[in-house]
């Protein structure tokens, strides 16, 4: 049965961070929530069936990870990304953010440099600063509305760093890095013995005009690359909290494993295991429908912004279900921008300033929702600007 992405599903009263957490984040419940990156769509039927089947058994005890789960992930990466991975490379983790922190703690020492490329997902910063490492910034450069890595500055940064955190595809600016960009990055890493943690959690959410390249699959020797993946964003199951690190190098894998063992965090539970495997094994048709729907939403939203909101410059995403909106022409401070969108437009978005250097004056809008809600939010913004 074809998914109905136009269906509006009420999420209030389900302990939803995105919906039930509105008042705590925005100071009011009277906003359309377009912020935290989960979608307002039902998960694939295959995932729902797997969860229902597991819930039907009345005992929810400590759970082993079956070989079939690893096979499902290996098969997905082979078919979808043309990357053959070995079973022994896979470390299951309770989420990409814990993975990121574990990698920083295991692959660097306190005081050593870790490169991030802002504006970028906020846990990239906290994963460095809160573990006592030295944050080294290589800000992305925006050229004619398109973000690029500053390779000249990255070469300089790499001389004083041990690890680089790559967001691919990029959150929040939506870039899908081209093979030539990734090859340049690999060359720099090789020259400076730099390890790369490549967060590829949005790898499956790429629009048809573009093609995601798994960084490790491009490397002659992927030993210095750690890849983070998960079905959470792709299939809208982030609350189940199961992800994987793919680590070809045995030494790095052992070091990360030590940190994960030290904190004794269970990677999985009976439901996350069932959903993880079902998503990767049976979710491909659902994903194809999702990507077609998101593309139409992206294109309709882009046309509306260009036509009705010339004061806001959209960075059209190549991947993800996130829009990066440059609002600097409105002439507001970040505090004024947040107040305008929340209290005048009544749309709750993620402030660009939280994404670090280059984020000031911008907002991140989540379009992973029924299209009518996305367009209603944009109409609210348009009307609020007229009345402001």
Rosetta blueprint (number, residue, H / E / L):
1 X L
2 X L
3 X L
4 X L
5 X L
6 X L
7 X L
8 X L
9 X L
10 X L
11 X L
12 X L
13 X L
14 X L
15 X L
16 X L
17 X H
18 X H
19 X H
20 X H
21 X L
22 X H
23 X H
24 X H
25 X H
26 X H
27 X L
28 X L
29 X L
30 X L
31 X L
32 X E
33 X E
34 X L
35 X L
36 X L
37 X L
38 X L
39 X L
40 X L
41 X L
42 X L
43 X L
44 X L
45 X H
46 X H
47 X H
48 X H
49 X H
50 X H
51 X H
52 X H
53 X H
54 X H
55 X H
56 X H
57 X L
58 X L
59 X L
60 X L
61 X L
62 X L
63 X L
64 X L
65 X L
66 X L
67 X H
68 X H
69 X H
70 X H
71 X H
72 X H
73 X H
74 X H
75 X H
76 X H
77 X H
78 X H
79 X H
80 X H
81 X H
82 X L
83 X L
84 X L
85 X L
86 X L
87 X H
88 X H
89 X H
90 X E
91 X E
92 X E
93 X E
94 X L
95 X L
96 X H
97 X H
98 X H
99 X H
100 X H
101 X H
102 X H
103 X H
104 X H
105 X H
106 X H
107 X H
108 X L
109 X L
110 X L
111 X L
112 X L
113 X E
114 X E
115 X E
116 X E
117 X L
118 X L
119 X L
120 X L
121 X L
122 X L
123 X H
124 X H
125 X H
126 X H
127 X H
128 X H
129 X H
130 X L
131 X L
132 X L
133 X L
134 X E
135 X E
136 X E
137 X E
138 X L
139 X L
140 X L
141 X E
142 X E
143 X E
144 X L
145 X L
146 X E
147 X E
148 X E
149 X L
150 X L
151 X H
152 X H
153 X H
154 X H
155 X H
156 X H
157 X H
158 X H
159 X L
160 X L
161 X L
162 X L
163 X E
164 X E
165 X E
166 X E
167 X E
168 X L
169 X L
170 X L
171 X L
172 X L
173 X L
174 X L
175 X L
176 X L
177 X L
178 X L
179 X H
180 X H
181 X H
182 X H
183 X H
184 X H
185 X H
186 X H
187 X H
188 X H
189 X H
190 X H
191 X H
192 X L
193 X L
194 X L
195 X E
196 X E
197 X E
198 X E
199 X E
200 X L
201 X L
202 X L
203 X L
204 X L
205 X L
206 X E
207 X L
208 X L
209 X L
210 X L
211 X L
212 X L
213 X L
214 X L
215 X H
216 X H
217 X H
218 X H
219 X L
220 X L
221 X L
222 X H
223 X H
224 X H
225 X E
226 X E
227 X E
228 X E
229 X E
230 X L
231 X L
232 X L
233 X L
234 X L
235 X L
236 X L
237 X L
238 X H
239 X H
240 X H
241 X L
242 X L
243 X E
244 X E
245 X E
246 X E
247 X E
248 X L
249 X L
250 X H
251 X H
252 X H
253 X H
254 X H
255 X H
256 X H
257 X H
258 X H
259 X H
260 X H
261 X H
262 X H
263 X H
264 X L
265 X L
266 X L
267 X L
268 X L
269 X L
270 X H
271 X H
272 X H
273 X H
274 X H
275 X H
276 X H
277 X H
278 X H
279 X H
280 X H
281 X H
282 X H
283 X L
284 X H
285 X H
286 X H
287 X H
288 X H
289 X H
290 X H
291 X H
292 X H
293 X H
294 X H
295 X H
296 X H
297 X H
298 X H
299 X H
300 X H
301 X H
302 X H
303 X H
304 X H
305 X H
306 X H
307 X H
308 X H
309 X L
310 X L
311 X L
312 X L
313 X E
314 X E
315 X E
316 X L
317 X L
318 X L
319 X E
320 X L
321 X L
322 X E
323 X E
324 X E
325 X E
326 X E
327 X L
328 X H
329 X H
330 X H
331 X L
332 X L
333 X L
334 X H
335 X H
336 X H
337 X H
338 X H
339 X H
340 X H
341 X H
342 X H
343 X H
344 X H
345 X L
346 X L
347 X E
348 X E
349 X L
350 X E
351 X E
352 X H
353 X H
354 X H
355 X H
356 X L
357 X L
358 X L
359 X L
360 X L
361 X L
362 X E
363 X E
364 X E
365 X E
366 X E
367 X L
368 X L
369 X L
370 X L
371 X H
372 X H
373 X H
374 X H
375 X H
376 X H
377 X H
378 X H
379 X H
380 X H
381 X H
382 X H
383 X H
384 X H
385 X H
386 X H
387 X H
388 X L
